[in-house]
Amino acid sequence: MKSSYLLIAAILPFAILEIWYTGICVIWTMKVSVLIYLIIFGLIPVIFHYSQTLQRKILFLNFVQWPLKVEFSNPKSVGLEGARNFYLYTDQQVKIGAWQILPKSLLNNTIPATDEAYETLLSNAKQPVFLYMHGNSGNRASSHRVELYKLFQDLDYHVICFDYRSYGDSDELDLSEEGIVMDSKYVLEWVMKKVNNSAPVFVWGHSLGTGVSTHMLALLAAENIQPTALFLEAPFNNMADELTEHPLAQLFKHLPWFHWLIVEPFYNNNLRFESDKHISKIECPVMILHAEDDGVIPVYLAEKLYQAAIDSHGNDTNHIQMIKIDSSYGLGHKYICRYKELPSIIKTFVAKTNRNQIE
């Protein structure tokens, strides 16, 4: 019995010490957790609300460069044959880096050696000409974009692709919706002037590029200028809804001040990309393509854009079309270019819209 008391007396101080230490750890953990919560869900959103620079960086992601090193002067370095690098200087004196990629049928001939020869081929184009407008992050050399260029090339189309200001090797300037829309407007006007009605001109926008392209074409519609048709790959209806539904936003949506802290600043700083409003002004046919397993822009935002377009164009399903790609293909946000039916979809839409334009 005495030995039991002695054992308890020996163990008790250690037990008390362990309980005290555990209590300290629990309290310390709780304090750290509260601090982390306040920083993530309090301080960071407040900083975001008041920092236009942070808002622009999060939206445009132009600082995310992939691939890390690109020889823009040598498109062949990313596997493009029959392509040249060139630069345009906009009416705002912004240098825009661009590539011109020849259709497959012209690769059988001697590939031109000069910019003037390439431009002559564009001016005398008989095959469709595609202007590609990319989304945020990366540049015109990003791998999934190159895949799409090659698909266009195999379909025997001319391709012009470019980087907005502060992307790729274009001029480093403050980014804004107005800025990249004006860059794009200049490039499209340059393309249409070069082609000069010798061939149909199509605009293809992906992700953020869909917001840029719809805004651009709405401005041009006011000048009675329209391309043959517009392709919207993985579009959203407006930036407010995209911010609200983006996967990263789900961490913050429980906050009662979410809309005021996160969404309203974009609107107030003219980072709106209101495609659902702009598309009502676009007179050329529109094809919307969206994968159902897109984890960046949910497919129902594309459906909302489609509905807005249909409503504003008298329920004309020939004028506005949408194709949803089943999630079983696993194409996500970037790889609709790998959809086995895509070449047929493009060719059919190109032929139809070009025929209607001629008529």
C-alpha positions in Angstrom: 0.0 0.0 0.0 2.8 2.3 1.0 4.6 1.5 -2.3 1.4 2.6 -4.2 1.4 6.0 -2.5 5.0 6.4 -3.2 4.4 5.5 -6.9 1.5 8.1 -7.1 3.6 10.7 -5.4 6.4 10.1 -7.9 4.1 10.2 -11.0 1.8 13.0 -9.9 4.2 15.9 -10.5 4.9 14.7 -14.0 1.1 14.2 -14.7 0.4 17.8 -13.4 3.3 19.1 -15.5 2.0 17.3 -18.6 -1.5 18.6 -18.1 -0.1 22.1 -17.6 2.1 21.8 -20.7 -0.9 20.4 -22.8 -3.0 23.3 -21.7 -0.3 25.7 -22.7 0.0 24.0 -26.1 -3.8 24.1 -26.6 -4.0 27.8 -25.7 -1.0 28.6 -27.9 -2.5 26.6 -30.8 -5.8 28.4 -30.4 -4.1 31.8 -30.4 -2.0 31.0 -33.5 -5.1 29.7 -35.2 -7.1 32.8 -34.5 -4.2 35.0 -35.6 -3.8 33.0 -38.9 -7.6 33.3 -39.5 -7.5 37.0 -38.9 -4.6 37.4 -41.3 -6.1 35.3 -44.0 -9.7 36.3 -43.7 -9.3 39.8 -42.3 -6.1 41.5 -43.1 -5.5 40.1 -46.6 -9.0 40.9 -47.9 -8.7 44.4 -46.5 -5.3 44.9 -48.3 -6.8 43.4 -51.4 -9.8 45.8 -51.3 -7.6 48.9 -51.2 -4.7 47.8 -53.5 -5.4 48.2 -57.2 -2.0 46.8 -57.9 -2.8 43.5 -56.1 -6.2 43.3 -57.8 -4.5 43.6 -61.2 -1.8 41.1 -60.4 -4.4 38.5 -59.2 -6.6 39.1 -62.3 -4.0 39.3 -65.1 -1.3 37.0 -63.6 1.1 38.4 -66.2 4.0 37.8 -63.7 3.4 34.0 -64.1 5.7 33.2 -67.0 5.5 29.8 -68.7 7.5 28.6 -70.3 10.2 30.5 -68.3 12.4 31.1 -71.2 11.1 31.8 -74.7 12.9 32.7 -77.9 10.1 34.9 -79.2 12.2 35.8 -82.2 12.3 32.1 -83.1 8.8 30.4 -83.1 10.4 27.2 -84.4 11.9 26.8 -80.9 8.4 25.8 -79.7 7.7 23.6 -82.7 6.0 26.0 -85.1 7.0 25.7 -88.7 6.2 28.5 -91.2 6.0 31.2 -88.5 7.5 34.6 -88.0 7.9 36.9 -85.1 7.1 40.6 -85.6 6.0 43.7 -83.7 3.2 46.2 -84.0 3.2 49.7 -82.5 -0.4 50.7 -81.6 -1.8 54.2 -81.9 -1.0 54.5 -78.2 2.6 53.7 -79.0 2.5 50.3 -77.3 4.9 47.7 -78.7 3.0 44.4 -79.2 4.8 41.1 -79.8 3.1 38.8 -82.3 3.5 35.7 -84.4 2.2 35.0 -87.9 1.7 31.3 -88.7 1.1 30.1 -92.2 -1.5 27.5 -93.2 -0.4 24.0 -93.9 -0.8 24.3 -97.7 1.7 27.1 -97.9 4.4 25.1 -96.1 4.8 23.0 -99.2 6.3 26.0 -100.9 9.5 27.8 -99.9 8.9 29.4 -96.5 9.3 33.2 -97.0 12.4 34.7 -95.6 11.2 38.3 -95.0 8.5 40.1 -93.1 7.3 41.6 -96.4 6.9 38.2 -98.0 4.8 37.0 -95.0 2.6 40.1 -95.1 2.1 39.5 -98.9 0.8 36.0 -98.1 -1.5 37.5 -95.5 -2.7 40.2 -97.9 -3.4 37.6 -100.6 -4.9 35.1 -98.2 -7.7 32.8 -99.5 -7.8 30.6 -96.5 -9.5 31.8 -93.3 -7.5 34.0 -90.9 -7.7 33.4 -87.2 -6.8 36.1 -84.6 -6.1 34.3 -81.3 -6.5 36.2 -78.0 -5.1 34.3 -74.9 -6.2 34.3 -71.3 -4.2 35.4 -68.2 -0.8 34.1 -67.3 1.9 32.8 -69.6 2.3 34.2 -73.1 1.7 33.4 -76.8 4.3 30.5 -76.5 2.4 28.6 -73.7 2.1 24.9 -74.7 -1.7 24.6 -74.9 -1.9 27.7 -77.1 0.8 26.3 -79.4 -1.3 23.1 -79.6 -4.3 25.2 -80.9 -2.2 27.1 -83.4 -1.0 23.8 -84.8 -4.6 22.6 -85.1 -5.5 25.8 -87.0 -2.5 25.3 -89.2 -3.5 21.7 -90.0 -7.0 23.0 -90.9 -5.2 25.2 -93.4 -5.9 28.5 -91.7 -3.6 31.6 -91.2 -3.0 32.4 -87.6 -2.1 35.7 -85.9 -1.4 35.5 -82.2 0.0 38.2 -79.9 0.7 39.2 -76.3 -1.2 42.1 -74.7 0.9 44.8 -73.0 3.0 43.5 -70.1 2.8 39.9 -71.4 5.5 38.1 -73.3 7.9 40.6 -75.0 5.3 43.3 -75.4 5.9 46.7 -73.6 5.7 46.7 -69.8 2.9 49.0 -68.9 0.2 49.2 -66.2 -2.5 46.7 -67.0 -6.2 47.6 -67.3 -9.2 46.3 -69.1 -9.2 49.3 -71.3 -5.5 48.9 -72.1 -5.6 45.3 -73.3 -8.9 45.9 -75.1 -7.3 48.8 -77.1 -4.2 46.7 -77.8 -6.5 43.9 -79.2 -8.6 46.4 -81.2 -5.5 47.7 -82.9 -4.3 44.2 -83.8 -7.6 43.1 -85.2 -7.9 46.3 -87.3 -4.4 45.7 -88.6 -5.3 42.2 -89.6 -8.5 43.2 -91.3 -6.7 46.0 -93.2 -4.0 43.6 -94.3 -6.5 40.9 -95.4 -8.7 43.6 -97.0 -11.7 41.2 -97.6 -9.7 38.7 -99.5 -10.4 36.1 -96.8 -12.7 35.7 -93.8 -11.3 36.8 -90.5 -12.3 35.0 -87.3 -11.5 36.0 -83.7 -10.8 33.3 -81.1 -10.8 34.2 -77.4 -9.9 31.9 -74.5 -10.7 32.5 -70.9 -9.9 36.1 -70.0 -9.5 36.6 -73.8 -13.2 36.0 -74.2 -13.8 39.1 -72.0 -11.3 41.0 -74.0 -12.7 39.9 -77.4 -16.3 40.6 -76.6 -15.5 44.1 -75.3 -13.3 44.8 -78.4 -16.0 43.7 -80.8 -18.6 45.7 -79.0 -16.5 48.8 -79.6 -15.9 47.9 -83.2 -19.6 47.3 -83.8 -20.2 51.0 -83.1 -17.9 51.7 -86.0 -19.7 49.1 -88.2 -16.7 46.8 -88.2 -17.1 43.1 -87.5 -15.1 40.0 -88.3 -16.7 37.0 -89.9 -17.4 35.3 -86.6 -16.3 34.9 -83.0 -15.2 31.8 -81.1 -15.4 32.0 -77.3 -13.5 29.1 -75.6 -14.1 28.7 -71.8 -15.9 32.1 -71.4 -17.5 33.7 -68.3 -20.4 36.1 -68.3 -18.8 38.9 -66.3 -16.0 39.4 -63.9 -18.2 39.8 -60.8 -19.7 36.4 -61.3 -16.3 34.8 -62.2 -14.8 36.2 -59.0 -17.6 34.9 -56.9 -17.5 31.4 -58.4 -13.8 30.9 -58.8 -12.5 28.0 -56.8 -10.2 30.2 -54.7 -13.1 32.4 -53.8 -14.8 29.6 -52.0 -12.4 30.1 -49.1 -13.8 33.6 -48.6 -17.4 33.4 -49.6 -18.5 32.7 -46.1 -17.4 36.2 -45.0 -20.3 38.6 -44.7 -18.2 41.3 -46.3 -17.0 39.2 -49.2 -18.7 41.1 -52.0 -17.7 44.5 -50.6 -14.0 43.4 -50.1 -13.4 41.3 -53.1 -15.9 41.9 -55.9 -16.8 45.6 -55.7 -13.2 46.8 -56.0 -12.9 45.2 -59.5 -16.1 46.9 -60.6 -15.1 50.3 -59.1 -11.7 50.0 -60.8 -13.1 49.3 -64.2 -12.0 45.6 -64.3 -15.5 44.4 -65.2 -15.2 42.4 -68.4 -19.0 42.4 -68.8 -19.3 40.0 -71.7 -23.0 39.5 -71.1 -23.5 43.2 -71.9 -21.0 43.5 -74.7 -22.2 40.4 -76.6 -25.6 42.1 -77.2 -23.8 44.6 -79.5 -21.9 42.0 -81.5 -23.5 41.3 -84.9 -21.3 38.5 -86.1 -22.1 34.9 -85.3 -20.8 33.5 -82.1 -19.7 30.0 -81.1 -19.3 29.2 -77.4 -17.2 26.2 -76.4 -16.9 25.0 -72.8 -15.8 21.8 -71.0 -18.2 20.6 -68.3 -15.2 19.8 -66.0 -13.7 23.3 -66.3 -12.3 23.9 -62.8 -11.5 27.6 -63.3 -14.6 28.9 -65.0 -17.7 26.8 -64.2 -19.7 25.9 -67.2 -22.9 27.5 -65.9 -21.2 30.9 -66.3 -20.8 30.1 -70.0 -24.5 29.1 -70.0 -25.4 32.5 -68.5 -23.4 34.2 -71.2 -25.1 32.1 -73.9 -28.6 32.9 -72.5 -27.8 36.6 -72.4 -26.6 36.4 -76.0 -29.7 34.4 -77.1 -32.0 36.9 -75.3 -30.4 39.9 -77.0 -30.4 38.3 -80.5 -34.0 37.2 -80.7 -33.5 33.5 -79.7 -31.5 33.0 -82.9 -29.7 29.7 -82.3 -28.0 29.9 -85.7 -26.5 33.2 -84.8 -25.4 32.2 -81.3 -24.4 28.5 -80.7 -23.0 26.7 -77.6 -21.3 23.3 -77.4 -20.7 21.8 -74.0 -18.0 19.1 -73.9 -18.7 16.1 -71.6 -16.5 15.9 -68.5 -15.5 12.4 -69.4 -13.0 13.8 -71.8 -11.1 15.4 -69.0 -10.3 18.5 -71.0 -10.8 21.0 -68.2 -10.0 24.7 -68.8 -7.1 24.5 -71.2 -7.3 21.5 -73.4 -10.5 21.8 -75.5 -7.9 21.9 -78.4 -7.6 18.1 -77.8 -11.3 17.4 -78.2 -11.6 14.9 -81.1 -14.6 16.6 -82.6 -13.2 20.1 -82.5 -11.7 20.2 -86.0 -15.1 19.2 -87.4 -16.9 21.8 -85.3 -14.6 24.5 -86.4 -14.7 23.6 -90.1 -18.5 23.4 -90.1 -18.9 26.8 -88.3 -16.3 28.4 -90.5 -17.9 27.2 -93.7 -21.4 28.2 -92.6 -20.5 31.7 -91.4 -18.4 32.3 -94.5 -21.1 31.2 -96.8 -23.7 33.4 -95.0 -21.3 36.4 -95.3 -20.9 35.9 -99.0 -24.7 35.6 -99.4 
